[in-house]
Amino acid sequence: MRMAMPSGLALLPKKAPLVGAFFMAAIWHVPALAFCPSPDSPQQVAVRQVVDGDTVRLSDGRSVRLIGIDTPEIGRKGRASEPYAEAARQRLQALIKASDGRVGLVPGVESKDKYGRTLAHIYGRNGDNLEAVLLSEGLGFRVAFAPNVRLSGCHQAAEQAARAVRAGLWRQSPVRPERDVRQPGFAILGGTIQRIQHTRGGVWLDLGERVVLHVPARLRRNFPASFFDNLKGRQVEARGWLLDRSRKGGLKPGQRRWMLPLTDPSMLQRTSG
């Protein structure tokens, strides 16, 4: 018997705005590829609400933050939504609707975030990993936080599919030169590694003149011993959440103002050499 949709799960509007309707065009332009197939027996759960492109609320009250993807922010408190934010939410709604409002849930090794949300991968009725679907259509960016990195490789392949055809967020390159950094938040930066320092606090990599990449000491073991070999002088692409060290008097003389913590080796890619 076909299950009814949970009452809190919003349906797609009949006339979505152009940006919200993007995913319809993506179906025609992005190859139909399957990434990150479902494990044998994920926990079956009912979805009550799609909060945004990377967060859902379950019928049992749990809030689930999807692992491995960051989607644009929905506008709140008078602020406008970021480009493709509504498209990502509506696409996730449609994918869950196609699964009769139920998804397979696979919690991460680290099962909760600092806000108390469940960290998990979710799968549609057909076994598709829904984070990978969104990534393959250019509706989010791949991110990796140890120890929840089991699907990092196939998420990277999914994102590359969107990047190859310039779908969604990749229609115009989101990669910014490090010299253009002006504000904190998620960013994908391009630049040249100028200096590498190993200290008790971790590994510090100067990216151009304005940004330092930081591998915290507690995460150093997740990076291969040879990871930092021959990085100096190489052009790289780094992603993560920029921090402004000048706030609250945290910037010391000679330090770069902007710091981007590296949470997994896949968050730094060489682009030359």
C-alpha angles and dihedrals in degrees: 000000000000111000120231119244115258107260094236095056107101118225124226112269117248091237109035119186116258095260091046091052093053095104090063089062090044090062088065097044105038118070115247098251130163117224131179100007118217121268117244101267117015117176110265113228137170120239117222099181142004104222096184139323094297104028132065134175118223128218089247089061099256119136111218124203109200114237121234102018138081117194128193116279122262111233115255136171093023095314120127120245117255117250112286093009093117091041091055093049093047092047091052089048090053093048092051092045088054087057092053091254094299129108138182111250124208112179119215127248084257099047102188136044127213090271093056094252120144112251110216150137116244129208134199125233090265092056097256117145103237095209088057092049091054092045092049090054095049095249097126144010126254115246132176129203119179129265091025096066103111093117097036094111097051092041087055090052090049092052091047089057090059093042092052092059096033093241122176113322089016094058086098115022111262091198109114128195109250089238090066096061110128107153142025124259138079114338143163108216134191124203148113125282105238103174139007123204128184114205138156087268094058136266122324122200119189108220107199117307102312111038136058122197114215131201104193116227091244090059097041092097090062091064118080115249091246095046095103096041113120093356094123110101093014125125112239143175116226129184136190142087115319118222125203106224093189091074117101091008094290097137117096125200112281094017124122113249097225124061126186114191114216109221098181137009090251090064089074121057129179112233098187141022 
